[in-house]
Amino acid sequence: MRDYRSIKKARQDFVSQADLAVEQEIKGWLQAHFPEEGFLGEESGFEGDDQTVWVLDPVDGTTNFILGMDYWCISLARVCQGELSLGIIYAPRSR
């Protein structure tokens, strides 16, 4: 596993370079394919339309990720007019 440096955001709240890279990659893809829809990222915050919003936690379980544990995932949801329309959990280390 690569050595991803971490940054302490607040008490007991870490963000790794992986959080930032994954969020940037997924956000870019979503904006290219769904430019009219909003985006809420754990690291970058909210932008765009609030009727349909993609919600992303790029590395859900950052502390586990930083410690080299397998218990983390990428969490993505699509919310339309306040209702969940799609939820995706990708846990690459659980194969």
C-alpha positions, 0 to 999 in steps of 0.5 A: 500500500502506498504511503499516503500522508495525512493532515489533521483537519480538527480534533480526531479528524484526518484527511489523507492525500487519497481523500483529496485525490479520490474526491477530485477524480470522482467530482471531475467525472460526475461534473463531466457526465452530469454537469447540471447536477450539484455536488457535495464532497466531504473535502470540497463542500457544496456547489451547483444545483440543489435539486439533484446532488451527488454526495461523496465521502471519498475515503469513508474510514480515513483513519483505518485507511491511514493505519493500513487496515482494510475497513474503509470504502468510497461512499457515493449517493445521488439525492433528487429533491431530498430523496435518495435515488442511488447509493453506492458503496465500493470497498476495494480491499474487501475482494 
